Amino acid sequence: MMENVSAIIIKHILSAELYINTPTEGASLFNESNFRRQEWNIQTTSGYSSTMPLFIYTYQKVIEPIRPCTETDILKFMRKVFDKMQLATECILVSLIYLEKFMTTSKIEIRFSNWQPLVFTSILLASKFWEDICFWN
């Protein structure tokens, strides 16, 4: 079942990358680079002036290229999350429902640059929903 869900997610990603040229503002909010520590290249040059040493620093932000994912990348990510959180198998379908509902109501497309935060959020919501249903029954 998880293989089928990951196949649906990769189809959503590929269609968004194919038909939407620039990411929407909402899709940019979920960009993975927003959740990682920023890296900088620091270059120093040193020299001497007439009275004291001279140091010049330049900073450049390291921009990571967007790496395309495959269906197996999505499958591995989902399996890792489900194994670590010890979730029920029903949460797989509920998470897909949440992901597609999120995409349609908020007009945020899932892309190569934001699929991990969106999939993780949908799994987290599905687990909360499913655990609450099982608790009250």
DOVEXZA-837857 format. One line per 4 residues: their letters; for each residue x, y, z of N, C-alpha, C. Coordinates in Angstrom, 1 decimal. Example, Ala and Ser with C-alpha at 12.3 -4.5 7.8 and 13.67 -1.06 7.14 Angstrom:
2
AS = 13.2/-5.7/7.8/12.3/-4.5/7.8/13.2/-3.3/7.8; 12.8/-2.2/7.1/13.7/-1.1/7.1/12.9/0.0/7.9
END
This chain:
137
MMEN = 0.8/-1.2/0.0/0.0/0.0/0.0/0.9/1.3/0.0; 2.0/1.2/0.7/2.9/2.4/0.8/3.5/2.6/-0.6; 3.7/1.6/-1.3/4.3/1.7/-2.7/3.4/2.5/-3.6; 2.1/2.2/-3.5/1.1/2.9/-4.3/1.0/4.4/-3.9
VSAI = 1.0/4.6/-2.6/0.9/6.0/-2.1/2.1/6.8/-2.6; 3.3/6.2/-2.5/4.5/6.9/-3.0/4.5/7.1/-4.5; 3.9/6.2/-5.3/3.7/6.4/-6.7/2.8/7.6/-7.0; 1.7/7.7/-6.2/0.8/8.8/-6.4/1.5/10.2/-6.1
IIKH = 2.3/10.2/-5.0/3.0/11.4/-4.6/4.0/11.8/-5.7; 4.7/10.9/-6.2/5.7/11.2/-7.3/5.0/11.7/-8.5; 3.8/11.2/-8.8/3.0/11.8/-10.0/2.6/13.2/-9.7; 2.2/13.5/-8.5/1.9/14.9/-8.1/3.1/15.8/-8.3
ILSA = 4.3/15.3/-7.8/5.5/16.1/-7.9/5.9/16.4/-9.4; 5.9/15.3/-10.2/6.3/15.5/-11.6/5.3/16.4/-12.4; 4.0/16.3/-12.1/3.1/17.1/-12.8/3.3/18.6/-12.4; 3.5/18.8/-11.1/3.8/20.2/-10.7/5.0/20.8/-11.3
ELYI = 6.1/20.0/-11.3/7.3/20.4/-11.9/7.2/20.7/-13.4; 6.3/19.9/-14.1/6.1/20.0/-15.5/5.3/21.2/-15.9; 4.2/21.4/-15.2/3.2/22.4/-15.6/3.3/23.7/-14.9; 3.9/23.8/-13.7/4.0/25.1/-13.0/5.5/25.5/-13.1
NTPT = 5.8/26.6/-13.7/7.1/27.0/-13.9/7.8/27.5/-12.7; 7.2/28.4/-12.0/7.8/28.9/-10.7/6.9/28.5/-9.6; 7.5/28.2/-8.4/6.7/27.7/-7.3/5.9/28.9/-6.7; 4.7/28.5/-6.2/3.9/29.5/-5.6/4.5/30.0/-4.3
EGAS = 3.9/31.1/-3.7/4.5/31.6/-2.5/4.3/30.5/-1.4; 3.1/29.9/-1.4/2.9/28.8/-0.3/3.8/27.7/-0.5; 4.2/27.3/-1.7/5.1/26.2/-1.9/6.5/26.6/-1.4; 6.8/27.8/-1.6/8.1/28.3/-1.1/8.3/28.3/0.4
LFNE = 7.1/28.5/1.1/7.2/28.5/2.5/7.6/27.1/3.1; 7.2/26.1/2.3/7.6/24.7/2.8/8.9/24.2/2.2; 9.7/25.1/1.6/10.9/24.7/1.0/11.9/24.1/2.1; 12.5/23.0/1.7/13.4/22.3/2.7/14.5/23.2/3.2
SNFR = 15.0/24.2/2.4/16.1/25.0/2.8/15.6/26.0/4.0; 14.3/26.2/4.2/13.8/26.9/5.3/14.0/26.2/6.6; 14.2/24.9/6.6/14.2/24.1/7.8/15.6/23.6/8.1; 16.6/24.0/7.3/18.0/23.5/7.5/18.8/24.7/8.0
RQEW = 19.9/24.4/8.6/20.9/25.4/9.0/21.6/26.0/7.8; 21.7/27.3/7.7/22.3/27.9/6.6/23.8/27.8/6.6; 24.4/27.5/5.5/25.8/27.3/5.4/26.4/28.5/4.6; 27.6/28.9/5.0/28.3/30.1/4.4/29.7/29.7/4.0
NIQT = 30.1/30.2/2.9/31.6/30.2/2.6/32.2/31.5/3.0; 33.3/31.3/3.8/34.0/32.5/4.3/35.4/32.5/3.7; 35.7/33.6/3.1/37.0/33.7/2.5/37.7/34.9/3.2; 39.0/34.6/3.6/39.7/35.6/4.3/41.0/35.9/3.5
TSGY = 41.4/37.2/3.6/42.7/37.6/3.0/43.3/38.4/4.1; 44.6/38.2/4.2/45.3/39.0/5.2/46.5/39.7/4.6; 46.8/40.7/5.2/48.0/41.5/4.7/48.4/42.5/5.8; 49.3/43.4/5.5/49.8/44.3/6.5/49.7/45.7/6.0
SSTM = 49.1/46.5/6.8/49.2/48.0/6.5/50.5/48.5/7.2; 50.6/49.8/7.2/51.8/50.4/7.7/51.9/50.2/9.2; 50.8/50.1/9.9/50.8/50.0/11.4/50.3/48.7/12.0; 49.4/48.1/11.3/48.8/46.9/11.9/48.4/45.9/10.8
PLFI = 48.1/44.6/11.3/47.7/43.6/10.3/46.3/44.0/9.7; 46.1/43.6/8.5/44.8/43.9/7.9/44.1/42.5/7.5; 42.9/42.4/7.9/42.1/41.2/7.6/40.8/41.6/6.9; 40.5/40.9/5.8/39.3/41.2/5.0/38.5/39.9/4.9
YTYQ = 37.3/39.9/5.3/36.4/38.7/5.2/35.3/39.0/4.2; 35.0/37.9/3.5/33.8/37.9/2.6/33.0/36.7/2.8; 31.7/36.9/2.9/30.7/35.8/3.1/29.9/35.6/1.9; 29.7/34.3/1.6/28.8/33.9/0.5/27.9/32.8/1.0
KVIE = 26.6/33.0/0.8/25.7/32.0/1.2/25.8/30.8/0.2; 25.9/29.6/0.8/25.9/28.3/0.0/24.5/28.0/-0.4; 24.3/27.9/-1.7/22.9/27.6/-2.2/23.0/26.1/-2.7; 22.2/25.3/-2.0/22.2/23.9/-2.4/21.2/23.7/-3.6
PIRP = 21.7/22.9/-4.5/20.8/22.7/-5.7/19.6/21.8/-5.3; 18.5/22.0/-6.0/17.4/21.1/-5.8/17.6/19.8/-6.4; 17.5/18.8/-5.6/17.8/17.4/-6.1/16.5/16.7/-6.4; 16.3/16.2/-7.6/15.1/15.5/-7.9/15.0/14.2/-7.1
CTET = 13.8/13.9/-6.7/13.6/12.6/-5.9/13.0/11.6/-6.8; 13.0/10.4/-6.4/12.4/9.3/-7.1/11.3/8.6/-6.2; 10.6/7.7/-6.8/9.6/7.0/-6.0/10.2/6.2/-4.9; 11.4/5.7/-5.0/12.0/4.9/-4.0/12.5/5.9/-2.8
DILK = 12.9/7.1/-3.2/13.2/8.1/-2.1/12.0/8.4/-1.2; 10.9/8.6/-1.9/9.7/8.8/-1.1/9.3/7.6/-0.3; 9.4/6.4/-0.9/9.1/5.2/-0.1/10.0/5.0/1.1; 11.3/5.2/0.9/12.2/5.1/2.0/11.9/6.1/3.1
FMRK = 11.6/7.3/2.7/11.3/8.4/3.7/10.0/8.0/4.5; 9.0/7.6/3.8/7.7/7.2/4.5/8.0/6.0/5.4; 8.7/5.0/4.9/9.0/3.8/5.7/9.7/4.2/7.0; 10.7/5.1/6.8/11.5/5.5/8.0/10.6/6.2/9.0
VFDK = 9.8/7.1/8.6/8.9/7.8/9.5/7.9/6.9/10.1; 7.3/6.0/9.4/6.3/5.0/9.9/7.0/4.1/10.9; 8.2/3.6/10.6/8.9/2.7/11.6/9.3/3.4/12.9; 9.8/4.7/12.7/10.2/5.4/13.9/9.0/5.8/14.8
MQLA = 7.9/6.1/14.2/6.7/6.6/15.0/5.8/5.4/15.3; 6.1/4.2/14.8/5.3/3.0/15.1/3.8/3.2/14.8; 3.5/3.6/13.6/2.2/4.0/13.2/1.4/2.8/12.6; 0.1/2.9/12.6/-0.7/1.8/12.0/-0.7/2.0/10.5
TECI = -1.0/0.9/9.8/-0.9/1.0/8.3/-2.0/1.8/7.7; -3.1/2.0/8.5/-4.2/2.8/8.0/-3.8/4.3/7.8; -2.8/4.7/8.6/-2.3/6.1/8.5/-1.7/6.4/7.1; -1.4/5.4/6.4/-0.8/5.7/5.0/-1.8/6.3/4.1
LVSL = -3.0/5.8/4.1/-4.1/6.3/3.3/-4.6/7.6/3.8; -4.7/7.7/5.1/-5.2/9.0/5.7/-4.2/10.1/5.5; -2.9/9.8/5.5/-1.9/10.8/5.2/-2.0/11.3/3.7; -2.3/10.4/2.8/-2.5/10.8/1.4/-3.7/11.7/1.3
IYLE = -4.8/11.3/2.0/-6.0/12.2/1.9/-5.6/13.6/2.5; -4.9/13.6/3.6/-4.5/14.9/4.1/-3.6/15.7/3.1; -2.7/15.0/2.5/-1.8/15.7/1.6/-2.6/16.3/0.4; -3.5/15.5/-0.2/-4.2/16.0/-1.3/-5.2/17.1/-0.9
KFMT = -5.8/16.9/0.2/-6.7/18.0/0.7/-5.9/19.3/0.9; -4.8/19.2/1.5/-3.9/20.3/1.7/-3.5/21.0/0.4; -3.2/20.2/-0.6/-2.8/20.7/-1.9/-4.0/21.4/-2.6; -5.2/20.9/-2.5/-6.3/21.5/-3.2/-6.9/22.7/-2.5
TSKI = -7.0/22.7/-1.2/-7.6/23.8/-0.5/-6.7/25.0/-0.3; -5.4/24.8/-0.2/-4.5/25.9/0.0/-3.7/26.3/-1.2; -3.9/25.6/-2.3/-3.3/25.9/-3.6/-1.8/25.8/-3.5; -1.3/24.9/-2.8/0.2/24.7/-2.6/0.5/23.4/-3.4
EIRF = 1.4/23.5/-4.3/1.8/22.3/-5.1/3.0/21.6/-4.4; 3.1/20.3/-4.5/4.2/19.6/-4.0/5.2/19.4/-5.0; 6.5/19.8/-4.7/7.6/19.9/-5.6/8.8/19.1/-5.1; 9.9/19.1/-5.9/11.1/18.5/-5.5/11.7/19.2/-4.2
SNWQ = 11.4/20.5/-4.1/12.0/21.3/-3.1/11.2/21.2/-1.7; 10.0/20.7/-1.8/9.2/20.8/-0.5/8.5/19.5/-0.2; 8.8/18.4/-0.9/8.0/17.2/-0.7/8.2/16.6/0.7; 9.4/16.7/1.3/9.6/16.1/2.6/8.8/16.8/3.7
PLVF = 8.9/18.1/3.8/8.1/18.7/4.9/6.6/18.5/4.7; 6.1/18.5/3.5/4.7/18.3/3.3/4.2/16.8/3.6; 5.0/15.9/3.2/4.7/14.5/3.4/4.8/14.2/4.9; 5.8/14.7/5.6/5.9/14.5/7.0/4.8/15.2/7.8
TSIL = 4.3/16.3/7.4/3.2/17.0/8.0/1.9/16.2/7.8; 1.7/15.7/6.6/0.5/14.9/6.4/0.5/13.6/7.2; 1.7/13.0/7.4/1.8/11.7/8.2/1.6/12.1/9.6; 2.1/13.2/10.1/1.9/13.6/11.5/0.4/13.9/11.8
LASK = -0.3/14.5/10.9/-1.7/14.8/11.1/-2.5/13.5/11.0; -2.1/12.6/10.1/-2.9/11.3/10.0/-2.7/10.5/11.3; -1.5/10.5/11.8/-1.3/9.7/13.0/-2.1/10.3/14.2; -2.1/11.6/14.3/-2.9/12.2/15.3/-4.4/11.9/15.2
FWED = -4.9/12.0/14.0/-6.3/11.7/13.7/-6.6/10.2/14.0; -5.7/9.3/13.5/-6.0/7.9/13.7/-5.9/7.4/15.2; -4.9/8.0/15.9/-4.8/7.7/17.3/-5.9/8.2/18.1; -6.5/9.3/17.8/-7.7/9.8/18.5/-8.9/9.0/18.2
ICFW = -9.0/8.5/17.0/-10.2/7.6/16.7/-10.0/6.3/17.4; -8.9/5.7/17.4/-8.6/4.4/18.1/-8.8/4.6/19.6; -8.4/5.7/20.2/-8.5/6.0/21.6/-9.9/6.1/22.1; -10.8/6.7/21.3/-12.2/6.9/21.7/-13.1/5.7/21.4
N = -12.6/4.7/20.6/-13.4/3.5/20.4/-13.1/2.4/21.3
END
